[in-house]
Amino acid sequence: MRLRDSLHHSARTALTVALLIPATMVIGCQRPAASPVAPMSGKRVESDRGMVAASHPDAAAAGAAMLAQGGNAVDAFAAAAFALSVTDVSQTGLGGGGALTFFNAKTRTVEHLSFYPRAGEDNAWARPDTSRGRLAGRAAATPGMVAGILEAHAKWGALTRAQVMAPAITLARNGFVVSPLLARTIVSSRDKLMADTLAAARFMPRGEALRPGDLLVQPELAVTLQRIAAEGATAFYQGAIAERLSAKVRSKGGLITVRDMGTYFVTPMRPLCTMWRGYTVLGAPPPMGGASVLEMLQLADAAGVADAGSFTENGAAVAQLADIMRIGNADASEHRGDPAVQRVPAHGVVHPGYARQRAALIGGAVPDSATPGNPWAFDSLASPGRCEGFNPYPASTAVRTSGLRDGARDTIATEEGQSFTSHLAVVDRDGSAVSATTTVGVLFGSGVYTDGFFLNSAGSNFDAKTRGTNRYANSTMSPTLILDGHAVRLVVGAAGSQYIQPAITQVTIRMLAFGEDPAVALSAPRIHASSTVKEVEVEPGFAAGVYQALVSRGYAPASRVRDISFGGVHAIFVRKDGKRIGVADPRRDGTAVGW
């Protein structure tokens, strides 16, 4: 599905081609032949120039429109991210936050921006949150979405702010067609939405949830977006919007102050880096969860799992994959937090020497609970291979900690295990690429609704190990880039909380080690293994021997429906001849759009 076809599919909305893209810019676009490996609309798309894959068709089209107008990968990211804040509103939005990893093909550099929600100055952030599930406002942390998108665009974009925000404003003001996924999330969040009169009017008109095919119009959100387009981040973080946000959050038991809004900052960071099967793998540093992806890929290589040739038919490989996930998840649970205030040995976790050490556990006795390792001896070692050329994430340098013993956890489970997210991938004509993941946390975030958007629930991600004032919340989001020499080979990321890193790992191995078509890799069945139980969640579609092998290994397979929370991957694979193949996970409503 090329750009013109994607727009045609949404013709019932008021988002018209005339508003989004000048007609001269779609001349020459032709309808591609149906793909035998991706029978669903827009799930596998090829292009010789630019490509966008995102969790909603109109958002992917908005990003591709920027490429058609002469914009670059960051322009496309900004347009798609703002559009997702309108169309994928249960998963992401202006009241959320995220992170991106950016490869600049012209300078051959990689940079990372963290714009996740932050705890503010109120000392209550340093104390346990005993209100979780009762006070909606207590879950909300200071949102970073607007600051992050605009800072990335100001640093690297080529088009104007008005250009990249125009599609989102049109979608909010004139409406878009409700997708099956959005309709389902509205139904499942009925109580949360009905708690706010205006949110109920928009999403539950006359007390009934919007259905697929209905038009969702969000005039309050359109006004907010228009103000941001005209005035920049100041319009959101200072003045009336910030004042109303703080007042509403605090009226519902929350902690965000007007000062927290005015002092929010985006953090430029160095990417995690390791070598894997000759590729340079670049991931999201703490407080994001990229270390797990890099560690699990190396564990798979060290154990021979990446040479298995298949997961679908290979029970032995899948059983070892379960071991790998438990090891990686144990390390992720232990070594986490905001590196500005806590010592987090992420460089050591992704070091090949640490992976070789941890790989000795694969295939051994299956413990009731996997134990985290000690990567500190590897944290100060040099990065491998070509990593040094990309100025990788360094050894931990934080001198201040949370003051709590390592491993201390709350008895109240965090909401992150139920979180939902949105991922988008972009590759432009020059080969520059953006991998970006954004979220409001659980569905519709905290439920606090102001000026047309929902506030996040990231405040619930803090626990005894990570809580404190003035710091980023912890997350599993892992926007990843994989380079072959100095060329992008794969842009990949996922939605789905704790399912994110295992989903990315399985898809990457299938594409780059097994050589599977990108659409096959995304649609193939997956497993998920936690570090704390022997139960392994399995999707349907594996050969019977795979399930038997898990039982023989000592695991307890549990049947899992292929739903949205099992990891929603969006990716772009770049062939050596330059062809971009955009793919969207069939577990979600997203598409790829090529230009």
Backbone torsions as a table, in degrees:
resi	resn	phi	psi	omega
1	MET	NA	110.7	177.6
2	ARG	-80.8	179.4	-173.3
3	LEU	-57.9	-45.2	-177.6
4	ARG	-62.7	-39.5	-178.9
5	ASP	-68.3	-38.0	179.4
6	SER	-63.1	-40.8	179.2
7	LEU	-67.7	-38.4	179.5
8	HIS	-61.7	-35.9	-178.8
9	HIS	-62.7	-24.5	179.7
10	SER	-104.7	27.0	-172.5
11	ALA	-62.9	-23.8	-179.6
12	ARG	-73.7	-12.6	174.3
13	THR	-83.5	171.3	177.9
14	ALA	-87.4	7.4	174.9
15	LEU	-82.5	99.4	-175.1
16	THR	-99.5	158.7	177.2
17	VAL	-60.9	-36.0	-178.6
18	ALA	-62.7	-34.9	179.8
19	LEU	-79.4	-34.5	-171.8
20	LEU	-90.2	-42.1	-174.9
21	ILE	-141.1	129.4	172.9
22	PRO	-57.3	140.8	-175.4
23	ALA	-57.8	-32.9	-178.5
24	THR	-64.2	-19.4	-176.5
25	MET	-87.1	-6.6	176.6
26	VAL	-110.4	1.4	175.5
27	ILE	-63.1	133.6	-179.9
28	GLY	97.1	-15.0	174.6
29	CYS	-71.1	131.6	-178.3
30	GLN	-123.2	151.0	179.9
31	ARG	-72.3	119.4	-179.0
32	PRO	-74.1	157.0	176.3
33	ALA	-65.3	148.8	179.2
34	ALA	-59.9	137.0	-178.9
35	SER	-85.2	128.6	179.5
36	PRO	-69.2	-18.3	-178.6
37	VAL	-98.6	-4.4	-179.7
38	ALA	-143.8	78.7	-176.0
39	PRO	-71.0	-13.1	179.2
40	MET	-83.3	147.9	-174.6
41	SER	-60.9	125.6	172.3
42	GLY	72.9	8.1	-176.3
43	LYS	-80.5	-21.9	175.8
44	ARG	-141.6	117.9	-174.6
45	VAL	-134.5	140.3	178.0
46	GLU	-113.6	147.8	176.6
47	SER	-153.1	149.2	175.7
48	ASP	-89.9	-8.0	-175.9
49	ARG	-119.1	-105.9	-176.5
50	GLY	-99.3	162.8	-179.2
51	MET	-150.7	140.5	173.4
52	VAL	-131.5	132.6	172.7
53	ALA	-123.9	125.9	-175.8
54	ALA	-148.7	169.0	-171.2
55	SER	-83.5	8.1	171.9
56	HIS	-148.7	137.5	-176.7
57	PRO	-57.1	-42.8	-178.4
58	ASP	-67.0	-31.5	178.0
59	ALA	-72.1	-42.3	176.1
60	ALA	-61.3	-39.5	178.1
61	ALA	-65.6	-37.3	178.3
62	ALA	-63.0	-42.4	177.5
63	GLY	-64.6	-43.8	179.1
64	ALA	-64.3	-31.2	177.6
65	ALA	-61.7	-36.3	178.0
66	MET	-66.4	-38.5	176.9
67	LEU	-64.1	-38.5	179.4
68	ALA	-66.9	-27.3	-180.0
69	GLN	-88.3	7.0	178.6
70	GLY	95.0	7.0	178.5
71	GLY	-77.6	172.3	-179.1
72	ASN	-107.8	-170.6	-175.6
73	ALA	-61.1	-36.1	-178.8
74	VAL	-73.6	-36.6	173.0
75	ASP	-59.2	-44.2	179.8
76	ALA	-64.7	-41.5	175.7
77	PHE	-58.6	-48.7	-176.7
78	ALA	-60.7	-45.2	-179.9
79	ALA	-64.3	-43.8	-179.4
80	ALA	-67.3	-40.5	-178.3
81	ALA	-66.4	-43.4	176.6
82	PHE	-65.0	-39.5	178.5
83	ALA	-64.9	-38.9	176.6
84	LEU	-63.2	-29.9	177.2
85	SER	-65.3	-16.7	176.8
86	VAL	-98.0	-45.1	-169.5
87	THR	-94.6	-28.2	179.8
88	ASP	-108.6	45.0	-165.2
89	VAL	-66.0	-22.7	177.2
90	SER	-75.8	-19.0	-175.4
91	GLN	-105.7	-32.1	-173.0
92	THR	-147.3	176.1	179.3
93	GLY	160.1	177.0	-177.3
94	LEU	-61.8	-25.4	-179.7
95	GLY	-87.6	9.7	-178.6
96	GLY	-108.3	-142.8	-179.8
97	GLY	-172.0	-174.7	-178.3
98	GLY	178.8	-157.1	-179.0
99	ALA	-158.6	151.3	177.0
100	LEU	-139.7	150.6	172.5
101	THR	-118.6	127.1	-170.8
102	PHE	-123.7	127.5	173.3
103	PHE	-107.1	122.2	177.2
104	ASN	-97.3	106.8	-175.4
105	ALA	-66.6	-27.2	-178.7
106	LYS	-73.9	-39.9	-179.3
107	THR	-98.4	-8.9	-177.9
108	ARG	56.6	44.2	178.8
109	THR	-122.0	156.5	177.7
110	VAL	-126.0	131.9	179.0
111	GLU	-132.3	156.6	-179.7
112	HIS	-129.0	137.9	174.4
113	LEU	-119.0	131.5	174.5
114	SER	-107.9	122.1	177.7
115	PHE	-135.8	42.1	179.1
116	TYR	-76.5	158.6	177.0
117	PRO	-58.7	149.4	-175.5
118	ARG	-124.1	147.5	167.3
119	ALA	-70.8	148.4	-177.8
120	GLY	-100.8	-152.7	-171.6
121	GLU	-87.7	-14.4	-178.8
122	ASP	-63.7	128.0	-177.9
123	ASN	-62.7	-15.7	178.0
124	ALA	-63.9	-21.3	176.6
125	TRP	-63.3	-24.0	-179.4
126	ALA	-86.1	-4.4	-178.7
127	ARG	-107.1	156.5	179.1
128	PRO	-58.1	142.4	177.1
129	ASP	-91.7	96.3	-179.7
130	THR	-87.8	-1.3	-176.8
131	SER	-92.7	-3.8	-171.4
132	ARG	-50.2	127.3	-179.5
133	GLY	90.4	-7.7	-179.3
134	ARG	-117.3	-42.3	178.8
135	LEU	-106.6	107.2	-174.3
136	ALA	-59.8	-39.1	-176.0
137	GLY	-67.5	-25.4	-177.2
138	ARG	-66.1	-21.8	-179.8
139	ALA	-78.8	-16.6	-172.6
140	ALA	-86.6	129.3	172.4
141	ALA	-108.7	166.8	-176.5
142	THR	-61.1	121.5	-173.5
143	PRO	-74.2	145.3	-179.0
144	GLY	-117.4	-0.6	-172.3
145	MET	-57.2	-54.0	-176.2
146	VAL	-61.4	-45.4	179.7
147	ALA	-61.3	-42.4	-177.2
148	GLY	-66.5	-47.4	-179.9
149	ILE	-62.0	-46.4	-176.2
150	LEU	-69.2	-35.0	178.4
151	GLU	-67.5	-42.9	176.8
152	ALA	-59.4	-44.1	-178.5
153	HIS	-66.1	-40.5	179.2
154	ALA	-64.8	-35.5	-177.7
155	LYS	-77.0	-39.6	-167.9
156	TRP	-128.6	-9.8	-177.1
157	GLY	-74.8	161.4	180.0
158	ALA	-113.9	-27.8	-179.7
159	LEU	-87.8	174.6	179.3
160	THR	-82.3	161.9	176.5
161	ARG	-61.0	-39.3	179.0
162	ALA	-61.1	-39.3	179.9
163	GLN	-64.7	-46.4	-174.7
164	VAL	-74.3	-20.7	-179.7
165	MET	-94.2	-12.6	-176.2
166	ALA	-57.3	-45.8	-179.7
167	PRO	-60.6	-41.5	-179.3
168	ALA	-64.5	-42.0	179.7
169	ILE	-62.0	-42.3	179.3
170	THR	-64.6	-43.2	179.7
171	LEU	-62.8	-39.6	179.6
172	ALA	-72.1	-42.9	-175.3
173	ARG	-73.7	-43.6	-173.8
174	ASN	-100.1	-16.5	175.4
175	GLY	98.9	165.9	177.0
176	PHE	-146.5	162.4	-177.5
177	VAL	-77.7	126.6	179.3
178	VAL	-65.7	131.3	-179.8
179	SER	-87.7	164.7	175.8
180	PRO	-57.7	-39.2	-179.1
181	LEU	-65.4	-47.8	179.9
182	LEU	-60.8	-41.1	178.9
183	ALA	-60.0	-42.0	179.7
184	ARG	-65.9	-40.3	-178.4
185	THR	-70.0	-31.5	175.5
186	ILE	-64.4	-45.4	179.2
187	VAL	-60.1	-45.4	-176.2
188	SER	-71.7	-16.4	-178.6
189	SER	-111.1	24.3	-174.4
190	ARG	-51.7	-49.4	-176.1
191	ASP	-62.8	-41.4	179.9
192	LYS	-63.2	-44.4	-177.6
193	LEU	-70.8	-37.4	-179.0
194	MET	-71.4	-14.8	-179.8
195	ALA	-72.8	-15.5	179.0
196	ASP	-119.4	124.6	-173.7
197	THR	-59.7	-45.5	-178.0
198	LEU	-71.6	-40.8	177.0
199	ALA	-60.5	-40.6	178.5
200	ALA	-62.9	-39.5	179.8
201	ALA	-64.7	-33.9	-177.9
202	ARG	-81.2	-42.3	-171.3
203	PHE	-106.1	-19.2	-179.4
204	MET	-130.2	54.5	-177.4
205	PRO	-58.8	135.8	-178.2
206	ARG	58.6	22.9	177.0
207	GLY	80.3	4.6	-179.0
208	GLU	-114.9	136.0	179.9
209	ALA	-64.7	142.5	173.3
210	LEU	-57.8	145.5	-179.8
211	ARG	-109.1	161.2	174.1
212	PRO	-55.0	132.0	-178.9
213	GLY	98.9	-19.0	174.7
214	ASP	-69.5	161.1	177.8
215	LEU	-99.9	127.3	176.1
216	LEU	-104.7	114.4	177.9
217	VAL	-109.8	134.2	-176.2
218	GLN	-129.8	77.0	-174.2
219	PRO	-63.1	-36.2	179.4
220	GLU	-65.0	-40.4	177.4
221	LEU	-65.6	-37.3	177.9
222	ALA	-60.9	-42.3	178.8
223	VAL	-63.1	-43.4	178.8
224	THR	-61.8	-45.6	179.0
225	LEU	-62.8	-39.8	178.9
226	GLN	-62.7	-39.8	178.0
227	ARG	-64.8	-41.2	178.7
228	ILE	-64.7	-42.0	179.1
229	ALA	-60.9	-37.1	-177.2
230	ALA	-80.5	-38.1	-169.9
231	GLU	-115.0	-10.6	-178.5
232	GLY	83.1	-163.6	-175.1
233	ALA	-62.3	-26.7	179.2
234	THR	-56.4	-35.9	-179.1
235	ALA	-62.5	-28.7	-177.7
236	PHE	-91.8	-40.0	-171.1
237	TYR	-95.9	-7.6	176.1
238	GLN	-135.8	155.9	175.8
239	GLY	86.5	-153.0	-168.0
240	ALA	-62.7	-42.4	-177.9
241	ILE	-63.4	-45.8	179.5
242	ALA	-64.3	-38.6	-179.7
243	GLU	-66.4	-44.5	178.4
244	ARG	-65.2	-39.5	179.6
245	LEU	-60.3	-50.6	-178.2
246	SER	-62.8	-43.6	-178.5
247	ALA	-62.1	-42.7	-177.9
248	LYS	-70.7	-41.7	178.7
249	VAL	-61.1	-46.3	-177.0
250	ARG	-70.0	-28.8	176.0
251	SER	-67.6	-19.3	179.8
252	LYS	-107.9	23.9	174.3
253	GLY	88.8	9.5	-176.9
254	GLY	-87.9	-179.2	-170.1
255	LEU	-121.8	-6.4	-174.0
256	ILE	-68.3	127.0	177.7
257	THR	-104.2	164.8	174.7
258	VAL	-61.4	-36.4	177.7
259	ARG	-64.8	-40.3	176.6
260	ASP	-56.6	-43.3	179.0
261	MET	-62.8	-47.2	-175.8
262	GLY	-69.9	-19.9	-178.8
263	THR	-106.9	6.3	178.4
264	TYR	-60.0	141.1	177.1
265	PHE	-137.5	148.3	174.5
266	VAL	-88.9	142.3	-177.1
267	THR	-111.6	112.6	170.7
268	PRO	-71.1	134.7	-176.6
269	MET	-135.8	163.2	175.7
270	ARG	-90.9	139.4	-175.2
271	PRO	-75.7	147.6	167.5
272	LEU	-64.4	148.1	-177.4
273	CYS	-148.8	139.6	170.4
274	THR	-151.6	169.3	175.6
275	MET	-103.9	139.7	-179.5
276	TRP	-146.1	114.3	177.7
277	ARG	53.0	36.9	179.2
278	GLY	87.7	-8.9	178.0
279	TYR	-92.9	152.5	170.9
280	THR	-96.4	117.2	-176.7
281	VAL	-104.9	123.2	-176.2
282	LEU	-118.4	123.9	-173.4
283	GLY	-128.8	177.8	-175.7
284	ALA	-84.6	122.5	-179.5
285	PRO	-75.9	172.0	176.1
286	PRO	-58.0	146.0	11.7
287	PRO	-84.9	6.9	175.0
288	MET	-77.5	175.1	-170.6
289	GLY	-106.4	23.3	-175.6
290	GLY	-61.6	-25.4	-177.3
291	ALA	-59.4	-36.0	-178.1
292	SER	-64.1	-40.2	179.1
293	VAL	-62.2	-47.6	-178.4
294	LEU	-65.1	-39.2	178.7
295	GLU	-66.5	-46.2	-176.3
296	MET	-67.3	-35.3	176.2
297	LEU	-61.6	-43.6	-179.9
298	GLN	-69.2	-37.2	176.3
299	LEU	-61.9	-40.4	179.0
300	ALA	-63.3	-37.3	178.6
301	ASP	-70.0	-44.6	-178.0
302	ALA	-63.8	-32.8	-178.2
303	ALA	-88.8	-4.3	-178.2
304	GLY	84.2	2.2	-179.0
305	VAL	-66.0	-34.7	-179.8
306	ALA	-70.9	-10.8	176.6
307	ASP	-101.6	6.7	-174.4
308	ALA	-69.3	-24.9	177.7
309	GLY	85.3	-16.7	-179.1
310	SER	-168.8	146.9	166.7
311	PHE	-103.3	-35.8	-171.7
312	THR	-58.6	-34.7	-176.8
313	GLU	-110.6	-6.8	-169.4
314	ASN	-107.1	94.2	-177.6
315	GLY	-63.6	-39.0	-179.2
316	ALA	-62.8	-41.9	-179.7
317	ALA	-65.9	-40.8	-179.1
318	VAL	-67.7	-37.6	177.2
319	ALA	-62.5	-41.2	175.8
320	GLN	-68.3	-34.4	176.6
321	LEU	-60.9	-37.9	176.4
322	ALA	-62.0	-41.7	175.6
323	ASP	-58.2	-45.4	-177.5
324	ILE	-61.1	-43.9	179.8
325	MET	-63.0	-40.8	-179.0
326	ARG	-65.6	-40.2	178.4
327	ILE	-64.6	-49.3	-179.3
328	GLY	-62.1	-40.5	-180.0
329	ASN	-69.4	-34.0	176.7
330	ALA	-63.8	-43.5	178.6
331	ASP	-66.7	-39.0	-179.7
332	ALA	-64.5	-37.1	-179.8
333	SER	-67.8	-32.2	-176.6
334	GLU	-86.8	-45.8	-169.8
335	HIS	-102.7	85.4	-172.8
336	ARG	-152.4	170.0	178.4
337	GLY	124.4	174.4	178.3
338	ASP	-77.9	115.8	-174.1
339	PRO	-68.2	-11.4	177.4
340	ALA	-73.8	-21.5	-176.8
341	VAL	-126.7	-6.1	-179.2
342	GLN	-136.9	149.0	176.9
343	ARG	-81.0	116.6	-178.6
344	VAL	-127.5	110.0	-174.8
345	PRO	-81.7	53.7	-175.9
346	ALA	-64.6	-34.7	177.3
347	HIS	-60.9	-40.6	178.2
348	GLY	-68.4	-37.6	-179.7
349	VAL	-61.2	-36.6	-176.2
350	VAL	-92.8	2.7	-179.1
351	HIS	-73.1	137.9	-179.5
352	PRO	-56.7	-34.4	179.4
353	GLY	-63.6	-38.6	177.7
354	TYR	-67.5	-40.2	178.5
355	ALA	-61.1	-41.3	179.0
356	ARG	-64.1	-38.2	178.2
357	GLN	-65.2	-45.5	-177.7
358	ARG	-71.9	-27.1	-178.6
359	ALA	-64.2	-19.3	178.4
360	ALA	-63.3	-19.0	-179.6
361	LEU	-82.1	-17.2	-175.9
362	ILE	-71.9	128.0	-179.6
363	GLY	90.5	-5.9	177.9
364	GLY	-83.4	-165.5	179.1
365	ALA	-60.2	140.3	-179.5
366	VAL	-87.7	109.3	-178.5
367	PRO	-77.1	160.9	175.4
368	ASP	-61.0	-36.4	178.8
369	SER	-141.1	131.9	179.7
370	ALA	-73.4	142.1	-177.6
371	THR	-101.3	133.7	177.5
372	PRO	-66.1	151.6	179.0
373	GLY	-92.9	-175.0	-179.7
374	ASN	-118.9	97.0	-176.0
375	PRO	-88.9	3.7	-172.2
376	TRP	-61.8	-33.0	179.7
377	ALA	-65.1	-20.2	-178.4
378	PHE	-100.1	-6.3	-171.1
379	ASP	-69.8	-26.2	-177.9
380	SER	-101.0	3.2	-179.6
381	LEU	-77.5	157.2	-179.3
382	ALA	-66.2	149.2	176.7
383	SER	-71.6	150.9	-175.6
384	PRO	-81.2	159.4	167.9
385	GLY	49.2	-129.7	-176.2
386	ARG	-80.9	0.7	-175.6
387	CYS	-59.0	-39.9	-176.8
388	GLU	-58.2	-27.8	178.8
389	GLY	-70.9	-10.8	-179.5
390	PHE	-110.1	17.7	176.2
391	ASN	49.9	63.1	-170.5
392	PRO	-73.0	167.7	178.0
393	TYR	-55.5	133.1	-173.6
394	PRO	-91.5	-176.7	172.9
395	ALA	-63.2	156.3	-179.4
396	SER	-63.2	134.2	-179.3
397	THR	-124.4	-0.3	-177.6
398	ALA	-61.6	137.4	178.5
399	VAL	-107.9	-13.5	-179.4
400	ARG	-107.3	141.3	178.5
401	THR	-126.6	174.9	-179.5
402	SER	-72.0	-12.1	179.7
403	GLY	84.3	4.9	179.2
404	LEU	-109.9	152.6	-179.7
405	ARG	-64.4	147.3	177.5
406	ASP	-58.8	138.0	175.8
407	GLY	90.2	-8.7	179.3
408	ALA	-64.6	131.5	-177.6
409	ARG	-131.4	152.1	174.0
410	ASP	-70.4	152.7	174.0
411	THR	-79.5	-21.6	176.4
412	ILE	-84.3	124.9	-178.9
413	ALA	-67.0	140.1	176.6
414	THR	-72.8	161.6	179.7
415	GLU	-80.0	-8.9	-173.4
416	GLU	-59.6	-30.7	179.3
417	GLY	-63.0	-16.2	178.7
418	GLN	-108.9	9.3	-171.4
419	SER	-73.2	154.1	175.9
420	PHE	-126.6	155.4	-166.4
421	THR	-149.2	174.9	178.0
422	SER	-138.0	132.3	178.9
423	HIS	-122.0	144.1	174.7
424	LEU	-136.3	150.4	-179.3
425	ALA	-131.0	141.8	179.9
426	VAL	-138.4	138.0	166.0
427	VAL	-132.7	128.0	-178.8
428	ASP	-97.1	-176.6	-175.3
429	ARG	-60.6	-34.7	-177.2
430	ASP	-81.8	-8.8	-178.1
431	GLY	96.1	2.6	172.9
432	SER	-71.3	153.0	-172.7
433	ALA	-145.9	148.7	173.9
434	VAL	-128.2	131.3	169.8
435	SER	-117.1	118.1	-172.2
436	ALA	-137.2	135.1	176.7
437	THR	-123.4	132.7	-179.8
438	THR	-134.0	161.3	-175.6
439	THR	-164.2	158.3	164.3
440	VAL	-110.6	6.4	178.8
441	GLY	95.8	-127.1	176.1
442	VAL	-68.5	169.7	-177.6
443	LEU	-53.7	125.6	-177.8
444	PHE	59.6	25.1	173.5
445	GLY	56.8	-136.9	-179.3
446	SER	-74.0	-13.9	-175.1
447	GLY	88.9	-10.0	177.1
448	VAL	-73.5	121.1	-171.5
449	TYR	-118.6	123.0	-178.6
450	THR	-148.4	137.2	178.0
451	ASP	52.1	31.3	173.6
452	GLY	90.7	6.5	179.7
453	PHE	-138.4	159.6	179.6
454	PHE	-98.1	140.4	174.2
455	LEU	-80.9	146.9	-176.6
456	ASN	-66.8	170.2	173.8
457	SER	-114.8	23.1	-174.7
458	ALA	-65.3	-21.9	177.7
459	GLY	-60.1	-23.0	178.3
460	SER	-77.8	-7.1	177.8
461	ASN	-80.0	-16.2	178.0
462	PHE	-74.3	142.8	174.4
463	ASP	-140.8	-168.2	-174.1
464	ALA	-61.6	-24.9	-179.2
465	LYS	-82.0	-29.3	-169.4
466	THR	-119.4	-9.9	-172.7
467	ARG	-72.8	157.4	178.9
468	GLY	159.1	177.0	-179.5
469	THR	-84.7	154.6	170.3
470	ASN	50.8	63.2	179.3
471	ARG	-157.0	159.1	176.1
472	TYR	-75.5	144.9	170.1
473	ALA	-71.4	158.8	179.7
474	ASN	-86.4	149.9	-178.6
475	SER	-150.8	157.2	175.4
476	THR	-91.9	-0.7	-176.3
477	MET	-60.1	138.7	-170.7
478	SER	-142.7	63.1	175.9
479	PRO	-63.4	124.1	-167.6
480	THR	-126.9	143.3	173.2
481	LEU	-124.7	139.1	177.4
482	ILE	-125.8	123.1	-176.7
483	LEU	-107.8	146.4	171.9
484	ASP	-112.3	99.7	-169.6
485	GLY	69.3	-120.8	177.7
486	HIS	-111.0	22.4	178.7
487	ALA	-119.2	140.4	177.2
488	VAL	-68.0	131.0	173.8
489	ARG	-107.3	-37.1	-177.5
490	LEU	-148.0	130.4	171.2
491	VAL	-112.0	119.7	-171.0
492	VAL	-148.0	149.5	175.2
493	GLY	-170.6	177.2	-175.5
494	ALA	-151.3	163.7	169.7
495	ALA	-110.5	157.0	174.7
496	GLY	128.0	23.9	173.8
497	SER	56.0	-123.4	-174.9
498	GLN	-68.0	-9.9	177.9
499	TYR	-86.3	-6.7	-173.9
500	ILE	-62.9	-58.1	-173.7
501	GLN	-64.2	-43.9	176.9
502	PRO	-62.7	-36.1	178.5
503	ALA	-65.0	-45.9	178.5
504	ILE	-61.0	-43.2	-179.3
505	THR	-60.2	-47.8	-177.9
506	GLN	-65.0	-43.4	-179.9
507	VAL	-64.8	-42.5	-179.1
508	THR	-64.1	-44.1	178.5
509	ILE	-61.6	-43.1	-179.6
510	ARG	-61.6	-42.7	-178.0
511	MET	-74.0	-53.6	-169.0
512	LEU	-92.0	-23.2	177.7
513	ALA	-99.8	-45.4	-178.6
514	PHE	-86.1	-16.4	179.3
515	GLY	74.8	23.7	179.6
516	GLU	-74.5	150.3	174.2
517	ASP	-58.2	141.8	-177.8
518	PRO	-53.7	-39.7	180.0
519	ALA	-67.8	-37.1	176.4
520	VAL	-64.9	-42.7	-178.6
521	ALA	-61.2	-38.5	-179.4
522	LEU	-75.8	-35.6	-176.2
523	SER	-85.8	-13.4	-178.4
524	ALA	-64.0	152.8	180.0
525	PRO	-66.4	151.4	-178.2
526	ARG	-126.6	165.5	171.3
527	ILE	-122.2	166.2	172.8
528	HIS	-144.9	130.1	179.4
529	ALA	-126.4	131.0	177.3
530	SER	-92.1	154.8	-180.0
531	SER	-74.6	-17.1	-170.0
532	THR	-104.3	-7.1	178.9
533	VAL	-137.7	161.9	177.8
534	LYS	-90.0	-6.5	177.9
535	GLU	-69.6	133.3	177.3
536	VAL	-118.0	119.9	178.2
537	GLU	-75.7	133.1	-177.3
538	VAL	-131.4	134.6	173.1
539	GLU	-84.1	157.3	175.0
540	PRO	-69.4	152.4	176.0
541	GLY	122.8	-15.0	174.8
542	PHE	-76.3	155.9	172.0
543	ALA	-63.7	151.7	-177.7
544	ALA	-56.5	-33.6	-179.3
545	GLY	-64.0	-24.3	178.1
546	VAL	-67.1	-46.0	179.4
547	TYR	-64.5	-38.0	178.1
548	GLN	-64.6	-39.9	-179.2
549	ALA	-64.4	-37.1	177.3
550	LEU	-64.4	-42.4	178.0
551	VAL	-63.0	-45.1	-179.7
552	SER	-62.5	-31.9	-178.9
553	ARG	-74.0	-17.5	-179.3
554	GLY	110.3	8.0	179.3
555	TYR	-95.0	164.1	178.0
556	ALA	-118.2	94.3	-179.6
557	PRO	-62.1	138.1	177.6
558	ALA	-125.0	126.2	-177.1
559	SER	-66.4	134.5	-179.0
560	ARG	-131.1	128.2	176.6
561	VAL	-68.2	146.7	178.9
562	ARG	-75.5	77.7	-177.4
563	ASP	-108.8	-176.7	-170.9
564	ILE	-66.7	-25.4	-175.0
565	SER	-83.6	-6.4	-177.6
566	PHE	-85.2	20.0	178.7
567	GLY	101.5	111.8	175.8
568	GLY	-106.3	101.9	-173.8
569	VAL	-93.7	135.3	169.8
570	HIS	-126.7	134.9	-171.1
571	ALA	-151.6	159.5	171.3
572	ILE	-131.6	120.7	176.0
573	PHE	-101.1	130.0	-180.0
574	VAL	-108.9	114.4	178.7
575	ARG	-70.0	165.4	-178.7
576	LYS	-66.6	-21.3	176.2
577	ASP	-86.2	5.1	177.3
578	GLY	92.7	-8.5	179.1
579	LYS	-63.2	129.1	176.8
580	ARG	-94.8	128.3	176.6
581	ILE	-115.4	108.5	178.9
582	GLY	-93.1	135.1	-177.9
583	VAL	-134.7	145.2	179.6
584	ALA	-127.8	139.2	-175.0
585	ASP	-65.9	128.5	177.8
586	PRO	-66.3	-11.7	177.8
587	ARG	-74.5	-10.6	-179.5
588	ARG	-130.9	-179.4	-174.0
589	ASP	-93.7	4.8	-174.8
590	GLY	-70.9	167.9	177.1
591	THR	-142.8	170.1	169.3
592	ALA	-109.7	144.9	177.6
593	VAL	-132.9	123.2	179.4
594	GLY	-101.6	153.1	174.4
595	TRP	-124.5	NA	NA
